[in-house]
Amino acid sequence: MRNHLLLTRISRAGRSILTLNRDREYAALKRMLELKPTDTVLDAGCGDGFWTSRIAKYCGHVTGLEPDQRTIGVAQALYSRSNVTYMCGVGESLPFGNGAFDKVLSVSCLEHFADPQHGIAEMARVLKPGGRAIVGVPNRHDPFLRPLLATVLQALGLYAYGYERSYSRRALRAVLQRAGFTVVAETAILFIPGWLRMLDLACHSWCRPLAAVTGALVRPFVFLDRYVPAVRRHGYLLATVVMKPARRG
């Protein structure tokens, strides 16, 4: 499937050259989720709120959920909007009623769950029948071996995100289908070496002069993403669009 989505979760300080395509990214998200002005959206694992605040431009209300209260404080400080609510909570036990949301976004979240299948079931529970969701997880077959890099960093105690598993496209599809979802589209994002992505964000956050160097290294991958669509399926983050079947009768 050729649907394309570039999701970037980076702070105000860490906006790298990859966000040069941000207008196209937002339009792709709106199209793939079929966002409507009245939609209620859950951003499960909202991080610092950068992406949450962008989603809010296209819908009625967005709830950003994050397990770390300090991160919630950053989101409220940086990306507050009248139609956005940030709250503390975990994806494996969502603090919402059945069918509470029209759309759900879960990126870089599922891979950290102790019980991923239960986390997906929770997502299906809070999504209204007929609603859509996007799930993004690390690509086990990333050609630049990012899962191996993450494993090494975890072993050295240098990976800030804790334990992280990766998925093949088939494995992710199976998890989603077991929860009752229908797969609508499959793609991947961020065709770039993981170490370069991490270094680029670090330079933008803490050493801006060096960002010119990493930016030059990143630029060829931006070019490939824009003009060689086939590489997108091999990005280091799988992105799958699913739908919860509507009730019959």
C-alpha positions in Angstrom: 0.0 0.0 0.0 1.4 3.4 -1.0 0.0 5.6 1.8 2.8 7.5 3.3 3.2 9.0 6.7 6.2 10.8 8.2 5.7 11.0 12.0 8.3 13.0 13.9 8.2 13.2 17.7 10.8 15.9 18.5 10.8 18.8 20.9 10.9 22.4 20.0 14.7 22.4 20.6 15.2 19.2 18.6 13.4 20.0 15.3 15.8 18.6 12.8 16.0 18.9 9.0 13.5 16.0 8.7 10.7 18.4 9.6 11.2 20.3 6.4 8.4 18.1 5.0 6.1 18.8 8.0 3.2 20.3 6.0 3.1 17.1 3.8 3.3 15.0 7.0 0.3 16.7 8.6 -1.8 16.4 5.4 -0.9 12.7 5.2 -1.9 12.1 8.8 -5.2 13.9 8.3 -5.9 11.8 5.2 -4.9 8.4 6.6 -6.8 8.9 9.9 -9.7 10.5 8.0 -9.7 13.2 10.6 -12.9 15.4 10.9 -13.4 18.7 12.7 -15.6 17.1 15.3 -13.3 14.0 16.1 -12.0 13.2 19.5 -8.5 11.8 19.3 -6.3 9.9 21.8 -2.5 10.3 21.4 -1.3 7.4 23.5 2.3 8.1 24.3 2.2 11.8 23.5 5.8 12.6 24.6 6.4 16.3 24.9 3.2 17.1 23.0 4.7 18.3 19.7 2.7 16.0 17.5 -0.4 16.2 19.8 -0.6 19.9 19.2 -0.4 19.4 15.4 -3.2 16.9 15.4 -5.4 19.3 17.3 -5.5 21.6 14.2 -7.6 19.1 12.4 -10.1 17.8 15.0 -12.3 18.7 17.8 -10.3 17.6 20.8 -7.1 15.6 21.5 -6.1 13.9 24.7 -2.4 13.3 25.1 -1.5 10.5 27.4 2.0 9.9 28.8 3.1 7.8 31.9 5.7 10.3 33.1 4.3 13.4 34.9 7.4 15.4 34.2 7.0 14.9 30.5 3.4 16.0 30.8 4.6 19.2 32.4 6.8 19.8 29.5 4.0 19.2 27.0 1.7 21.6 28.9 4.4 24.3 29.0 5.4 24.0 25.3 2.4 22.9 23.4 -0.8 23.9 25.2 -3.9 24.5 23.1 -7.5 25.1 24.0 -8.6 21.8 22.5 -5.8 19.6 24.0 -5.8 17.9 27.3 -2.6 16.3 28.6 -2.9 13.6 31.3 -0.8 11.0 33.1 -1.6 7.4 32.4 -0.4 4.1 30.9 -1.4 2.5 27.6 -1.9 -0.9 29.1 -4.7 0.4 31.3 -6.3 3.4 29.6 -8.3 5.5 31.9 -11.2 6.0 29.5 -14.6 4.4 28.9 -15.4 2.1 26.0 -15.7 3.9 22.6 -14.5 7.2 24.1 -12.5 8.2 20.9 -13.1 8.6 17.2 -9.4 8.1 16.4 -6.3 6.8 18.2 -2.6 7.4 17.5 0.0 5.2 19.2 3.6 5.8 18.0 6.7 4.5 19.7 4.6 3.2 22.6 3.6 -0.5 22.1 7.2 -1.7 21.9 7.7 -0.8 25.6 4.7 -2.6 27.0 5.1 -5.7 29.1 2.0 -7.1 27.5 1.6 -5.6 24.0 -1.4 -7.6 23.1 -3.3 -6.3 26.1 -2.2 -2.7 25.2 -3.6 -3.2 21.7 -6.8 -4.6 23.2 -7.1 -1.5 25.3 -6.7 0.7 22.3 -9.5 -1.2 20.5 -11.7 -0.9 23.6 -11.6 2.9 23.7 -12.0 3.4 20.0 -15.5 3.8 18.6 -16.8 1.2 16.1 -15.8 2.3 12.7 -12.9 4.4 14.1 -9.4 4.4 12.8 -6.0 4.2 14.5 -2.3 4.4 13.6 0.2 2.2 15.3 3.9 2.8 14.9 6.6 0.4 16.2 10.3 -0.2 15.5 11.0 -2.1 12.3 12.8 -5.4 13.1 14.1 -5.5 9.5 15.5 -2.0 9.4 18.4 -2.1 6.9 20.5 0.1 9.2 20.1 -2.3 12.1 18.5 0.2 14.5 17.1 -2.6 16.7 20.6 -3.9 17.3 21.8 -0.4 18.1 18.9 -0.1 20.7 19.8 -3.4 22.2 23.5 -2.4 22.6 22.5 0.9 24.2 20.1 -0.8 26.5 22.9 -3.2 27.6 25.2 -0.3 28.3 22.5 1.6 30.2 22.6 4.4 27.7 19.1 4.0 26.2 16.7 6.5 27.9 13.5 4.7 26.8 13.9 1.5 28.7 13.3 -2.0 27.3 12.2 -1.9 23.6 11.2 -4.7 21.3 10.9 -4.6 17.6 8.4 -6.0 15.1 8.3 -7.4 11.6 5.4 -6.2 9.5 3.8 -9.6 9.8 4.1 -9.8 13.6 2.6 -6.3 14.0 -0.3 -7.2 11.7 -1.0 -10.4 13.7 -1.1 -8.4 17.0 -3.5 -5.9 15.5 -5.8 -8.5 13.9 -6.0 -10.6 17.1 -7.5 -7.4 18.8 -10.2 -7.3 16.1 -8.7 -4.6 14.0 -8.9 -4.6 10.2 -5.6 -3.5 8.6 -6.2 -0.6 6.2 -2.6 0.5 5.2 0.9 -0.5 5.9 4.0 1.6 5.5 7.1 2.7 7.3 8.8 5.9 8.1 12.2 7.5 8.8 14.5 5.8 6.3 17.7 6.9 8.0 20.4 5.2 10.2 19.2 5.3 13.8 22.5 6.6 15.1 22.3 9.6 12.7 18.8 10.4 13.7 19.8 10.3 17.4 22.9 12.4 16.8 21.0 14.9 14.8 18.3 15.4 17.5 21.0 15.6 20.1 22.9 18.3 18.2 19.7 20.3 17.7 18.9 20.0 21.4 22.3 20.6 23.0 24.9 21.7 20.4 23.3 23.7 17.7 26.6 24.5 15.8 27.2 20.8 15.1 23.6 20.5 13.8 24.9 22.0 10.5 27.1 18.9 10.1 24.4 16.4 11.0 21.9 18.3 8.9 24.2 17.8 5.8 24.3 14.0 6.6 20.6 13.8 7.0 19.7 15.7 3.8 20.4 12.7 1.4 17.8 10.7 3.3 15.3 13.5 3.1 15.9 13.5 -0.7 15.4 9.7 -0.9 12.2 9.9 1.1 10.8 12.5 -1.2 11.9 11.2 -4.6 12.3 7.4 -4.1 9.0 6.3 -2.5 10.1 2.7 -2.4 12.5 3.3 0.4 9.8 4.4 2.8 8.7 0.9 3.4 12.1 0.2 4.9 12.2 3.0 7.4 13.0 2.2 11.0 9.5 2.8 12.3 6.6 0.7 10.9 3.3 2.6 10.6 0.1 0.7 10.2 -3.4 2.1 9.8 -6.2 0.0 11.2 -10.0 0.3 11.6 -12.3 -1.1 14.2 -15.2 -2.8 12.5 -18.5 -1.0 12.8 -21.3 -2.8 14.7 -23.7 -4.7 12.6 -27.4 -4.0 12.6 
